[in-house]
Amino acid sequence: MAETIEIQSSADVVMVRQSVRKGSVEMGFGLVDQTKIVTAASELARNTLIYGGGGRMNLACIIHDKYQKLKILPN
């Protein structure tokens, strides 16, 4: 999974939440970790919208050896 979501409205923040939730489920994170990851991504997206006037959120699932990461980068 790798995608970029444009953040220009509150609906886009919801899209970020949905995409991050889907990615965290696919990667096998537990419910508590899913909730933490989605909350952090939502805050990043909302801050990008409110304080940055919009932008993009890059999401990527990274698997390296035995470790998995869900990389979330606002820009």
C-alpha positions in Angstrom: 0.0 0.0 0.0 1.3 3.4 -1.0 -0.9 6.4 -1.7 -1.0 10.1 -1.5 -4.2 11.9 -0.3 -4.8 15.6 -1.0 -6.0 17.4 2.1 -8.2 20.4 1.2 -11.3 19.8 3.3 -12.6 17.9 6.4 -13.8 15.2 4.0 -10.1 14.6 3.1 -9.2 14.2 6.8 -11.9 11.4 6.9 -10.3 9.8 3.8 -6.9 9.8 5.6 -8.5 8.2 8.7 -10.1 5.5 6.5 -6.9 4.7 4.5 -4.8 4.5 7.7 -7.4 2.3 9.4 -7.4 0.0 6.3 -3.6 -0.2 6.2 -3.2 -0.9 9.9 -5.8 -3.7 9.7 -4.1 -5.2 6.6 -0.8 -5.1 8.4 -2.2 -7.0 11.4 -2.0 -4.3 14.1 -4.2 -4.9 17.2 -7.2 -2.7 17.9 -5.5 -0.5 20.4 -2.5 0.2 18.1 -4.9 0.8 15.2 -6.7 3.4 17.2 -3.5 5.1 18.2 -2.2 5.1 14.6 -5.5 6.4 13.2 -5.7 9.1 15.9 -2.2 10.3 15.2 -2.8 10.4 11.4 -6.0 12.3 11.9 -4.3 14.9 14.0 -1.6 15.3 11.4 -4.1 15.6 8.6 -6.3 18.1 10.6 -3.2 20.2 11.5 -2.1 20.2 7.8 -5.6 21.5 6.9 -6.0 24.1 9.7 -2.5 25.4 10.2 -1.0 24.7 6.8 -3.9 25.6 4.7 -4.0 22.1 3.1 -1.4 19.8 1.6 -0.8 16.1 1.0 -0.5 13.0 3.2 1.7 10.2 1.9 0.9 6.8 3.3 3.1 3.7 2.9 3.3 0.2 4.4 6.9 -0.8 4.8 8.0 -4.3 5.5 11.7 -4.8 6.3 13.0 -8.1 7.5 10.6 -9.0 10.4 9.5 -5.4 11.1 6.4 -3.7 9.7 5.8 0.1 9.6 3.0 2.3 8.5 4.8 5.5 7.3 2.6 8.6 7.4 4.2 11.8 6.1 2.4 15.2 5.7 3.8 17.6 3.1 
